Amino acid sequence: MGERVRGQIWRDGEKVDGFELSEISELIGQDGVLVWADLECPTHETMEALAAELDLDSFAVEDTTASAERVKSVAYEHHTFVMVYAVTDTESEGTSLDVEHPAERSEAFELHRISIFLKENALITVRLSEGFDIDEVVERWDEMGVERYGIGALLHGLLDVVVDEHFEALQRLDDAVESLEALLFDERMRARTLQRQTYDLRKDLVRLRRVIIPMREVIGSIQRQRLENEAPRELDPHFSDLHDHAMRAAEWTDSLRDMIATVFETSLSLADARLNSVMKKLTGWAAIIAVPTAITGFYGQNVPYPGYEKTSGLIVSTVLIVVIVGALYVGFRRRGWL
């Protein structure tokens, strides 16, 4: 994993060939110019040079390189800082949500932090891992025609791809929960295995909720800043639609949380019901087995009794065993105990 720097400059609606990170400070504020720079796995020296060149706030730079930070949007004096997390599926790397072999299961999703610096006509993205496909964002920009809308289009295209990936991750998790629901009433499924799978899915959902729920506030904050800064209104419907998607994703996570909780509670209830059924069967068979034991024990006494040392005694005891055992068996069967 090495450092990689790339970017693109648009001048008067046309792409300009060639890009150097050191040129950004000279291009900021120029009319008709739009700048994007992407730093993948940057070194400490590169981040310090970028911060000094663009006068980035030290707290924002610190958040970019910290080991763990939450999703947020902060407006500093000279720039705006946004932090989001993209979600990628690890199935391509050989792991998946396996509902039949939970012992072989690993984390189904990988989170990739994306730090975004917005300064006038420049957007700088900083990524600490290689998993996120930035080329998909570039393709989205080409489809939108970002050169017509300016810096807002760059930000919208990036966030749109991130939110779409959130939806894909939630859809996969939803499918996994439905598969788990189908196994609830499978008699061959062990209760402990089912509970373990439910717990694993719940862990995945918790990880997703931490990065999906705050997106509503982030996009809402960006919309308010655009309104305060009197940004062009052409992108307002696009950001409103993006905010709606973020709201739907957040609501979907709540729905999945309820579904997983229901699956877990149902599995416990079914386990209790199966235990009660087993106890009924054991009790029924114990009662049936107790009858011949009691009768043969009575007839095995060393004292005289009706039928003692006579064939009639054997016949009577045998008939009693058959009749009483048969009556108990029929009665237990009718009650569903056997």
VMD Tcl script that draws the C-alpha trace (Angstrom):
set ca {
  {0.00 0.00 0.00}
  {1.80 3.07 -1.28}
  {1.02 6.72 -1.76}
  {-0.82 7.70 -4.91}
  {-1.80 11.21 -5.97}
  {-4.09 11.98 -8.88}
  {-6.42 14.77 -9.90}
  {-8.16 16.71 -12.62}
  {-8.43 20.36 -13.62}
  {-11.31 21.84 -15.61}
  {-10.85 25.24 -17.23}
  {-13.79 26.95 -18.93}
  {-15.67 23.65 -19.03}
  {-12.84 21.67 -20.60}
  {-10.50 19.12 -19.02}
  {-6.89 20.22 -18.78}
  {-4.18 17.62 -19.33}
  {-1.60 17.20 -16.61}
  {-1.92 17.66 -12.88}
  {0.45 18.61 -10.09}
  {-0.50 18.81 -6.44}
  {1.63 21.91 -6.00}
  {-0.52 23.79 -8.56}
  {-3.68 23.75 -6.46}
  {-2.91 26.87 -4.40}
  {-2.38 28.88 -7.59}
  {-5.69 27.73 -9.10}
  {-7.91 28.36 -6.08}
  {-10.22 31.30 -6.63}
  {-9.65 31.57 -10.37}
  {-12.80 32.10 -12.43}
  {-13.79 29.28 -14.75}
  {-11.45 26.81 -13.03}
  {-12.48 23.66 -11.17}
  {-9.94 21.48 -9.32}
  {-10.08 17.98 -7.89}
  {-7.19 16.21 -6.15}
  {-7.20 12.73 -4.66}
  {-4.62 11.45 -2.17}
  {-4.62 7.72 -1.61}
  {-2.63 6.46 1.39}
  {-0.72 9.77 1.71}
  {2.41 10.03 3.79}
  {2.66 12.35 6.78}
  {4.95 14.65 4.82}
  {2.45 14.93 1.96}
  {-0.39 15.84 4.32}
  {1.74 18.47 6.05}
  {2.71 20.00 2.71}
  {-0.91 20.06 1.54}
  {-2.11 21.61 4.81}
  {0.54 24.33 4.61}
  {-0.15 25.08 0.95}
  {-3.94 25.32 1.31}
  {-4.02 26.70 4.87}
  {-6.06 23.73 6.13}
  {-7.14 23.70 9.75}
  {-4.90 21.56 11.95}
  {-7.89 19.85 13.60}
  {-9.24 18.76 10.22}
  {-5.85 17.39 9.20}
  {-5.60 15.57 12.51}
  {-9.04 14.03 11.98}
  {-7.97 12.87 8.54}
  {-5.03 10.85 9.85}
  {-6.55 9.71 13.19}
  {-7.14 6.01 13.70}
  {-10.92 6.37 14.07}
  {-13.29 9.28 13.51}
  {-17.01 9.65 13.14}
  {-18.99 10.84 10.12}
  {-19.28 14.63 10.23}
  {-19.28 17.96 8.41}
  {-17.46 20.99 9.87}
  {-17.25 24.49 8.44}
  {-13.87 26.08 9.27}
  {-12.85 29.66 8.53}
  {-11.16 28.99 5.18}
  {-12.67 25.66 4.10}
  {-15.27 22.98 4.81}
  {-14.29 19.54 6.04}
  {-16.49 16.47 5.46}
  {-15.78 12.92 6.58}
  {-17.78 9.95 5.29}
  {-17.31 6.19 5.03}
  {-17.77 4.14 1.89}
  {-18.84 0.50 2.29}
  {-17.53 -2.26 0.06}
  {-18.47 -5.91 -0.09}
  {-15.72 -8.35 0.88}
  {-17.38 -11.21 -1.03}
  {-14.94 -10.68 -3.89}
  {-12.15 -11.50 -1.45}
  {-13.67 -14.86 -0.58}
  {-15.83 -14.00 2.42}
  {-19.58 -13.64 2.60}
  {-22.60 -13.80 4.82}
  {-22.74 -17.58 5.09}
  {-25.93 -18.67 6.81}
  {-25.02 -22.38 6.66}
  {-21.38 -22.32 7.82}
  {-21.17 -19.60 10.47}
  {-17.82 -20.86 11.75}
  {-16.28 -19.99 8.38}
  {-17.83 -16.51 8.26}
  {-15.80 -13.31 8.47}
  {-16.77 -9.64 8.30}
  {-19.03 -9.09 5.32}
  {-18.27 -5.39 4.82}
  {-15.20 -3.21 4.72}
  {-15.35 0.47 5.64}
  {-13.21 3.05 3.82}
  {-12.86 6.50 5.30}
  {-12.98 9.42 2.87}
  {-11.92 12.84 4.11}
  {-13.09 15.74 1.94}
  {-11.73 19.30 1.93}
  {-13.81 21.94 0.12}
  {-12.16 25.27 -0.57}
  {-13.75 27.69 -3.05}
  {-13.34 25.92 -6.41}
  {-11.25 22.97 -5.21}
  {-12.21 19.58 -3.80}
  {-9.53 17.41 -2.20}
  {-10.24 13.83 -1.17}
  {-7.97 11.88 1.17}
  {-8.32 8.09 1.49}
  {-6.32 5.94 3.88}
  {-7.12 2.64 2.13}
  {-7.28 1.33 -1.42}
  {-10.64 -0.45 -1.31}
  {-12.85 2.40 -2.52}
  {-13.18 2.65 -6.32}
  {-12.63 6.34 -7.03}
  {-12.95 5.66 -10.76}
  {-16.66 5.09 -10.26}
  {-16.89 8.61 -8.84}
  {-15.06 10.01 -11.87}
  {-17.53 8.23 -14.16}
  {-20.42 9.72 -12.20}
  {-18.91 13.18 -12.65}
  {-18.63 12.65 -16.39}
  {-22.29 11.62 -16.53}
  {-23.36 14.72 -14.58}
  {-21.18 17.12 -16.52}
  {-19.65 18.65 -13.40}
  {-17.92 21.38 -15.38}
  {-21.35 23.04 -15.79}
  {-22.23 23.08 -12.09}
  {-18.94 23.68 -10.30}
  {-17.66 22.45 -6.97}
  {-21.13 21.44 -5.75}
  {-21.40 18.84 -8.50}
  {-18.08 17.28 -7.49}
  {-19.26 16.92 -3.90}
  {-22.69 15.64 -4.92}
  {-21.24 13.01 -7.27}
  {-18.91 11.68 -4.59}
  {-21.58 11.52 -1.88}
  {-24.03 9.96 -4.33}
  {-21.68 7.04 -4.95}
  {-21.09 6.62 -1.20}
  {-24.83 6.53 -0.44}
  {-25.43 4.07 -3.30}
  {-22.87 1.74 -1.73}
  {-24.70 2.06 1.57}
  {-27.86 0.87 -0.16}
  {-26.05 -2.08 -1.70}
  {-24.67 -3.13 1.69}
  {-28.11 -2.84 3.31}
  {-29.69 -4.86 0.52}
  {-27.18 -7.64 1.05}
  {-27.78 -7.58 4.79}
  {-31.54 -7.64 4.19}
  {-31.15 -10.73 1.98}
  {-29.10 -12.42 4.69}
  {-31.78 -11.71 7.31}
  {-34.46 -13.17 5.02}
  {-32.33 -16.29 4.54}
  {-32.02 -16.55 8.30}
  {-35.78 -16.21 8.73}
  {-36.27 -19.15 6.36}
  {-34.13 -21.30 8.67}
  {-36.10 -20.46 11.81}
  {-38.54 -23.35 11.39}
  {-36.03 -25.82 10.00}
  {-35.94 -28.67 12.52}
  {-32.43 -29.58 11.39}
  {-31.07 -26.16 12.37}
  {-29.48 -26.08 15.80}
  {-30.69 -23.25 18.02}
  {-27.15 -22.29 19.02}
  {-26.07 -22.06 15.37}
  {-29.05 -19.87 14.54}
  {-28.36 -17.56 17.46}
  {-24.70 -17.26 16.45}
  {-25.66 -16.28 12.91}
  {-28.14 -13.72 14.24}
  {-25.46 -12.23 16.47}
  {-23.02 -11.96 13.55}
  {-25.61 -10.16 11.43}
  {-26.33 -7.82 14.29}
  {-22.63 -6.91 14.52}
  {-22.57 -6.11 10.80}
  {-25.65 -3.92 11.18}
  {-24.12 -2.03 14.11}
  {-21.04 -1.24 11.99}
  {-23.23 0.00 9.15}
  {-25.44 2.12 11.39}
  {-22.43 4.03 12.70}
  {-21.62 5.31 9.21}
  {-25.10 5.45 7.63}
  {-27.22 7.20 10.29}
  {-25.04 10.39 10.49}
  {-25.18 10.86 6.69}
  {-28.57 12.56 7.10}
  {-27.03 15.27 9.25}
  {-23.99 15.65 7.00}
  {-26.03 16.16 3.84}
  {-28.47 18.43 5.67}
  {-25.55 20.53 6.91}
  {-24.18 20.83 3.36}
  {-27.58 21.97 2.13}
  {-27.75 24.67 4.80}
  {-24.23 25.87 3.96}
  {-25.14 26.08 0.28}
  {-28.17 28.16 1.19}
  {-26.15 30.48 3.43}
  {-23.43 30.89 0.80}
  {-26.02 31.56 -1.91}
  {-24.69 28.73 -4.07}
  {-26.28 28.19 -7.51}
  {-29.75 26.66 -7.19}
  {-29.38 24.19 -10.08}
  {-28.11 21.44 -7.76}
  {-30.70 21.95 -5.02}
  {-33.01 19.20 -6.35}
  {-30.05 16.82 -6.60}
  {-28.98 17.42 -3.00}
  {-32.60 17.11 -1.85}
  {-32.84 13.76 -3.59}
  {-29.52 12.70 -2.05}
  {-30.78 13.68 1.40}
  {-33.93 11.63 0.79}
  {-31.78 8.61 -0.10}
  {-29.78 9.06 3.08}
  {-33.03 9.21 5.08}
  {-34.27 6.01 3.45}
  {-30.99 4.25 4.19}
  {-31.20 5.31 7.84}
  {-34.79 4.11 8.10}
  {-33.79 0.84 6.46}
  {-31.18 0.24 9.16}
  {-33.86 0.73 11.81}
  {-36.09 -1.76 10.02}
  {-33.27 -4.30 9.81}
  {-32.51 -3.84 13.50}
  {-36.13 -4.68 14.32}
  {-36.05 -7.68 11.97}
  {-32.87 -9.08 13.52}
  {-34.25 -8.57 17.02}
  {-37.43 -10.38 15.98}
  {-35.44 -13.27 14.52}
  {-33.42 -13.58 17.71}
  {-36.48 -13.46 19.96}
  {-38.31 -15.95 17.74}
  {-35.38 -18.35 17.81}
  {-35.40 -18.23 21.61}
  {-39.16 -18.79 21.69}
  {-38.88 -21.74 19.30}
  {-36.06 -23.19 21.37}
  {-38.27 -22.99 24.47}
  {-41.16 -24.56 22.56}
  {-38.94 -27.41 21.35}
  {-37.67 -27.93 24.90}
  {-41.25 -28.11 26.20}
  {-42.09 -30.65 23.49}
  {-39.10 -32.78 24.44}
  {-40.02 -32.59 28.12}
  {-43.57 -33.68 27.34}
  {-42.31 -36.68 25.40}
  {-39.88 -37.65 28.12}
  {-42.59 -37.28 30.77}
  {-45.02 -39.36 28.72}
  {-42.56 -42.18 28.10}
  {-41.47 -42.09 31.74}
  {-45.10 -42.54 32.82}
  {-45.57 -45.42 30.37}
  {-42.39 -47.16 31.48}
  {-43.34 -46.72 35.15}
  {-46.49 -48.84 34.73}
  {-44.85 -52.21 33.96}
  {-42.18 -51.47 36.53}
  {-44.79 -50.86 39.23}
  {-46.92 -53.90 38.32}
  {-44.04 -56.36 37.97}
  {-42.58 -55.01 41.19}
  {-45.88 -55.61 42.96}
  {-46.17 -59.14 41.64}
  {-42.60 -59.83 42.63}
  {-43.30 -59.47 46.35}
  {-42.37 -62.38 48.62}
  {-45.84 -62.47 50.28}
  {-49.02 -64.22 49.22}
  {-51.42 -62.16 47.04}
  {-54.30 -63.00 44.64}
  {-52.79 -65.13 41.87}
  {-49.60 -65.86 43.81}
  {-47.68 -68.76 42.20}
  {-50.53 -69.20 39.69}
  {-50.77 -68.73 35.94}
  {-53.68 -66.40 36.47}
  {-51.37 -63.98 38.27}
  {-49.09 -63.76 35.22}
  {-52.07 -63.26 32.93}
  {-53.59 -60.56 35.14}
  {-50.30 -58.64 35.48}
  {-49.66 -58.85 31.74}
  {-53.17 -57.66 30.92}
  {-52.86 -54.77 33.37}
  {-49.55 -53.69 31.84}
  {-50.91 -53.79 28.29}
  {-54.16 -52.03 29.12}
  {-52.69 -49.24 31.27}
  {-49.70 -48.64 28.95}
  {-52.03 -48.58 25.96}
  {-54.38 -46.14 27.65}
  {-51.51 -43.83 28.61}
  {-50.04 -43.94 25.10}
  {-53.37 -43.11 23.45}
  {-54.03 -40.30 25.93}
  {-50.58 -38.74 25.46}
  {-50.85 -38.98 21.68}
  {-54.19 -37.17 21.69}
  {-52.67 -34.35 23.72}
  {-49.66 -34.11 21.41}
  {-47.17 -35.21 24.02}
  {-45.87 -38.15 21.96}
}
mol new
graphics top color blue
foreach p $ca { graphics top sphere $p radius 0.5 }
foreach p [lrange $ca 0 end-1] q [lrange $ca 1 end] { graphics top cylinder $p $q radius 0.2 }
display resetview
